[in-house]
Amino acid sequence: MQILDCALPLVPAGLQATAVMIEQDRIVVTAGTIGTVATCPTCGTGSDHVHSHYWRTIADLPWQGRQIVLRVQVRRFRCRHCGSRIFAERLPEIARKERRTGRLALAQAQIGLVLGGEPGARLASKLAMPVSGDTILRLIRKLPPPPCPPPRVIGVDDWAWRRSRRYGTIVCDLERGRVIDLLPDRSAAPLRAWLKRHPTVALVSRDRSGPYAEAIRTGAPGAVQVADRWHLLVNASDALRSFLDRHHAELREAARLCGSGVRPSACAFPPDAMKPSPSNADARRQVRYRMVAQLHAQGLPIKEIVRRTGVARNAVRRWLRAGEAAPYRRFPGPSLLDRYTSFAEAAWRNGQRNAAAIWRALVEQGFEGGYDIVRRWAKRRRMAESERPNAPLPSWRVPSSRRAARLLTSDPTTLSRADRRFVDTVRAIAPSIREVADLINDFGKLLRRQSARSLAAWLEAASATALRNFAQGLAADLDALQAALQEPWSNGPVEGQINRLKLIKRQMFGRAKFDLLRQRVLCTA
């Protein structure tokens, strides 16, 4: 009786333990149902006429690190009031045709929500709840959707199911900081239908996507649209970068002026190694550029130019914006010789010109590289002395348009001395770049201070410069832009949820469909 008393907490309510058998890795509890009357599932009439019995084997939550197995004797009853005639009594907390209790199924599903199928199955086995990965996925799909109060303030954004191929939409409740739905694509139709099913939405934070704006206008016409401030900053940075692509000559001139006052000491990579030299690849590149420029002058679209020349679409756009095809830049990377450069330079200055002798001396110092590294270094040093004794000073490396945009919009106090000098030089020699960079910086200040009073003046000033296309795009979305400067809401929480979504998606990459991803994201929100 003491063992049976201990087994009482192990069985679900409505069952009574009649025997307990303790094995090495599991406990088998024999139980029966309580009560003399069962309800017919068809007509709802009670019956006490027992027809027969049968046994069900059901897994339950573990106890003391051992698996619990319930062997339950189930009765069949006769029903005299409907056509069912014979029915089996229903067990509490155990679904029909299930091999596990509801509480065990919930525990295994919760493990699966966090880890996925196969990893969840491995952990469940360690916890004395053995289950297959496929069963865990079925349990996840059976979970009911979590309760969600009617949303009032939401944020929407797209996420990549497969980058550049397929996208979806995530909808977040910004007031509660949780995901409330995933939509299968990022077109206007699914979001419009979702908004019509949720008429309580009063404010929507979004990026500057046209389909989202259209979906909100038609699905929730009374909702306030708020343009996300981070996306606005990205759009402004892209506008500046596009402008700099067309003014690369000024960036090169600024880099040359910055480097003209710096005379580096002798080093492992002399000026000849740092300065790009013409090559067959560069010559072919220039020929293709001339073909691209000629076709563009004839009025052909970029798609046709790509088809005729075989040049990548992005390269065609970059060449046409810059007005040239810049030669390949080759900059030596890190070398095993870097730590021993000073020793090799000292030997060279002392008159040692034999690469093998220098290599042997370096090996004695601990150098682990091969002879060829030292031989190539000596060849470069010899060429620098014999062919170009008075080599011109190397120019400062020309930054990409992306890096130049970052330098021009950064706080000067956070830049290095060399970067500040480059920015000052660009602003001094290129008034157009200075003007555009100042406007972009002013726009960033408007967003950070959330000041809408100066917006109209900024749009007017930007419309008179190379930023007019960017300004026109902002003016077309003026209401959402003004709301961004007045409302505290943004898509920041949505971006965080997208990061979590990406983690879950990558855990089951190539093995799951949209419904499982949606279930895992929503049920763990």
N, C-alpha and C positions, 0 to 999 in steps of 0.2 A: 504493500500500500504506500510505503514511503516513496518508491520510484514513481508510482502513478501520481502521487501528489506533486512530485517535481515536474511531471510531464504536463500537468494542467496548464501552465502558462505557455506551453509549446504549441498547443492546438488552437486553431481559430475558434471564435465564438460560435456556438451552435453544435459543436462536436464534443464528444466525451471520450477520453482515452481509456482503453480497456487493457492495453498491454504495451510494454516498452522493451525493446531489445537494443542494447548498446553494442555496437560493433567498433572496429578499429578506427574507421574514418567517418562513420555516420551513425545516426540514431534513428531506428525505425519505430514509429509510434502507431499502434493499431487503435483505431477509433471508430466510433459509430455516431449516428445522428441522434439528436435529442428530440423527443416529441412523438406523438402517435398519429398525427394528422398531417397530410401533405396537400398542397394546393395544386390543382390541375393547371398547367400552363396554358391550356386552350380555352377552357370555359371559366376558370377561376373558382371552381367549386372544390371544397375540401373533401378528402377521402381518407378513411382509416382502414381500407381493405387492402392489406399487403398481398401482393401477387408473388414476388420473389426477391432475391438479393443478388448483388454483384459487387465486386471490389474495384476501387479506384486507387491508383498509386499517384500521389501528389507530392511535389517538392515544396518545401517551405523554407523560411529564413533559417540560417544556421544558428547553432547554439554551442558556445564554448569551442568554436573552431571546428565543429563537426556538422556535416550536412544532415538536415532533418528530412526524413521521408515519412509521409503520412500514408498509411494503408487504411482507407475508409470503406466501411461496409455501407453501401447505398441500397435503399429499398425501392422496389418498383410497386406502384399502387394501381388498382383498378379504378376507372372513372365510369360511373353509370349514367352520367348526364351528357356526354358528348361522344363524338366519334373517335376520340383518341384511344379510348378503352384502357390502354396501359401507358403509364408515364412514370418516369424516374423522379424522385424528389430532388429538389435543388439544394445544393450545399451553400451555406453562407460564405462570402468572401472568395468563392471559387467559381469562376465562370464555367459555363457549359463547354465540355470537350477540352478543357485546359488541363495541362499537366503540372501546373504550379499555382500557388495561391496568389491572390491579388497583391499582397504586400511584397512577396518575392519578385513578382513581375515588375512592380514599381521600382524596387531597388536595382534590379538588373537594367531597367530602362534608364535610370538616372546615371548609372555607370556608363552606359552607351552614349548618353547625351554629351558627356564630357570627353570620353576617349574614342568613341566610334565602335565599330563592330568587332574586329579581331583583337585590337588592344583591350577593349572592354571585356571580351571573353577570357583573355588571359588573366586579367586582374580578378574577374569574378571567380575563376577556378581557384585562385590563391585564397579567396575569401570563403571557400566552401559553398559557392553558389554556381556550380558548373553549368555552362550554357554555351551554345555555339554563336559565332559571330552573326550568322544569318538570322538567328532567332532574336538576338539583341536588336537588329535593325527592324525586324517586324514589331517588336515591342515598342520601339521609338515611334514608328508610324501609327501605332494604335493610341498613343497618348492624346488626350483631348487638348485642344488649343488652350493656352493659359488665359484666364479672365483678363479683360482689358477694359477699363472704364472709358467712356466716350472721350476721345482726344479733342483738345482745343487748339494746341500749338504743336505743329509737326514740322519736321525737316525731311526733305527728300533729296536723294542723290543717286547717282548710278554707281554700279560696281561691276567689275569685269569677271564674267564667268570664264571667258577666254579672251585675252587682250586682243583688241582690234578685230575680233570676230563676233563675240556675243556678249551682251551686257544685260543686267537686270537693274531693278530699282529697289532701294531700301527706304522704308518709311519709319521714322522714329518719333516717339512722343517726347518733345523737348522738355516738357514740364516734369516728366517722371524719369527721363533719361533712359528709355528702354526702346527696343525694337518692337514695333507692333505689326509689321507685315513685310514680306518680300514679294515683289512682283516679277514676273518672268522676263520682261524686257523693259527698255527705257523709252518706248514710244509714248505718245500722248494717251492712247486709248485705255490701257490698263489703269493708269493713274486717274484718268477722268472717271472711270467706272468706280474705282475705289472711293474717290471723294464723294460721289453721289450716294454711296452706301454709308457714308459718315458725315451727315450734315452738320455735326457739331463743330467741325473744323473752322476756326476763325482766323488763323494766321499760318502761313506756310513759308518756311525758309528754304531757299533753293539756290543752285548755281545759276548762271546766265543761260541755261539751256532753253532753246526755243520751244521744243515739245513740252517741257514741264510748264513753262509759262502759259502755253495754250491750254494744257490740260486743267490748270488751276482756274483760268478764266472761264472755261466752259463747265467744269465739274463743280467748282465752288466759287461762283461769281462774287459772293459777298466776302470772301476771305482776303486778308491783306497779304500781299506777296512781299517777301523780304529777300533782297539779293545778298548772298553770303559775302561777307567782307573779305575773307581769305581768297575766294575765287576772284573778287574784284582786283585784289593786289596782284594775283597771278596774271590776270588779263592785262593789267598795266605793265607788268614786267615783260610780258610777251610783246606788247606794242613797242616798248623801248628796244627790245632785242631785235625785232624786225627792222626798226629804224636804223640801228647800228649795223645790221647786215648790209644796208645800202650805203654806209659811210665807213667802210673798212679802211679806205685809204687814209682817213684822218687818224684812225687808231694806229695804223702802221707808222705814220709820221710821228705821232706822240711817243710810240715805243722807241723809235730811232733817236729822238731827242733825249729821252730818258737815259738811253744807254750811252749816249755820246760823252757823258761826263764820267763814266766808270771805266777804269783800266784794270782788268783783272790781272792778277799775278800768274806766272807760269803754272799750268795745271795739267792734269792727266789728259784733258780734252782741250787742245788749243783751239784758236778761232776757226781753223779750217774744219774741225769736227763739228762745231756748233752752227756754222753757217751753211744753209742748204745750198747744194750745188746742182747745176743742171744735170739731168740724166735722161736716158731714153724714155723712162716713164713720164718725166716732166714734159718732154717734147711731145709725146703722144697725147698727154693731157691738154697741152695748148692747141694741138690740132683739133681735138674734139671740141674744145671750147669755141674755136673759131667757127666750126660747123654749127654749133648750138646758136651762137650769136647771129650767124647768117640766116638760119631758119627763123629765128625769132624776129629778125628785121623784116622778113617776108610776111609776118603776121600769122605764122602757124601757131596753134595752141601747144601748150607744154606736152599734152598727151601724144600729139603727133611727133613732136621733136624727140620724145623718148623712144617712140617706135622706130624712127628713122636712124637715130644715132646709137641706140643701145645704152645711153647714159642713164643712170638712175634718176628718178623723178626729183628726189630731194637735191641731188647734185645740180640738176638743171636749174632749179629754183635758186639755189645758193649762188651759182655762177652769175645768173641774170641779175640778182639783187646786188651782188658785189661789183659787177662789171668786169670781172676777171676770173681766171682759174688760178688761184694761188698755188705755187709749187709745193710739193710735199716737204714737210718739215721733219727732219730727222734729228732727234735729240737723244744722245746716248743715255742708257739707263744705268742702274746701279751695277757695280762690278766688284769682284773679289779684290781687285787692286786698290779700291778706294781707301782702305785703311792703311795702305803702305805707300801711298802716293808721295808723301813727304820724303820717305827714305829713297824712293826711286829718283825723285827730282834732285836730291842731294848728290846721288851717284852720277846723274847726268851732268850736273854743274861741275863736278870734279873731273869731268873728261871721259867718263866711262860711256862708250857708245855701243858696246856689245850687249845685245839683248840677252844672250845666254848667260853671260856673267852677271848681269843685273838679276836675272831670274834665280840663279843659284844663291846670290846674296839674300834675296827676298825669302827663299825657302829657309835659310838659316834663321831668319827673323820670325818664322812661323807662317809664311804665306802658303796657302793650300791650293792655289790656282795652278793652271798648267802654263807651259812655256808660251803657247800661242797668245795668251792674254798680254804677256809682257812684250812679245814680239810686235803685236799690233800697236801697243802703246809707244814703243820706240820708233816705229815707222811714222806714226803721226807726229811725234816730236821732231824727227829728222826732216819731215816734209815742211813743218812749220818754220824751221830754221833755214832750210836751203831755198825753198820756193817763195816764201813770203816773209822776209825778215822784218818788214815794216807793215805787218798786217793791220788793217783797219780795226778799230774798236768794234766789238760785237754789239749789236743792237739789243735793247731790252726785248725779251720775248713778247711777241704780240699776243694779247689775250684774245680768247674767243669772244664773240658777241655776247654770249651768256655771262661769261665772267666779267666782261666790261660793264654790262648792265648792273651786275651785282655791286661792282666797285663804285659806280656812279650813284647808286641809291643807298649805299651804306653810310652809317655815321662816320665822319672822318676820324673821330677819336678812336675808333675801333680798327682802323687800317694801319698797316705797317708803313714805315717811312717811304719805302719804295712805291707802295701802292698809292699813297697820298700824292707823291710826286707825279705819278702817271695821271691821276685824276686831275690834278691842277694843270698839267700840260694839255690834256685833252680839252679842258674847259677854256684854256687860253687860246688855243689855235683853232678851235671849232665852235664858233658861236651858236650854230644850229644845234649841235649836240648839247651844249650848255643849256640852251633854252628848253629843249625837250626833257632833259634830265631834271631840270628845276620843276617843270610841270608835273612830272611823275612823282617827284618827292613831295610836292604840294598835295597831290592827290592822296598819297599815302598818309600825310598828316590829317587830311580831312577824315579818312576812314578811322584812323586811330583815335582821334579826338571826337569822332561822331558829331561833327559840326556841319549842319546842312545849310547854314547861312551863306557860306562862301561857294556853294556848289555851282550856282548859276554863273558867277563870275569866272570860275575855273573852266566850265564848259565853253564859255564864250572865248576865253583866251586860248584854250586847246584847239578850238575849231579853226583858228587862224594860223595853225602850225601844221607840221607833219603828222600830228596826232588827230587830225580832223576825223578820220574814219573811226578811231577809237571813241572820240567824243560823240560822234553821231550814234554809235551803238549804245552808249550810255544814255543818250537823250531818248532813244527809242524805248528804253526800259527805265524811264525816269522815276515812276512811282515806286518801283521796287528799290531803286537806288536811294531815294529819299527815305524810305522806310528803313534801309540798312543804316542810315545815319541817325535814326531816331529810336529804333527798337533795340532792346538788348539781345535779342535772339540771333543766333548764327548757326551754321552747320558744323561747328566744332564737335559737338557730341556725336553727330552723324558720322563724321570721319573716324572717330574712335570706334564706333560700332562696325564700320566697314573693315577696319583692321582686324577686329575679332572675327568677322565673317570670313576674311581671307585665311585666317589661321584654321578655322574649322574646315573650310573648303580644301585647303592643302592637305589636311589630315586624311581626307578621303578622296584625294585626287584620282580621277579615272575610275572610281568605283561607285559613285552615287549619282542620283538624279536630283532635280530641283526640289522635289517634295521632301526628300530626306534632309537636304541642306536647310530648307525653310523650317522644318520641324526642329532641327538641332539649334538653329539660331533663336527661334521664338521661345522654345521651352527652357532655354538657359539665360534668357534676357533678365 
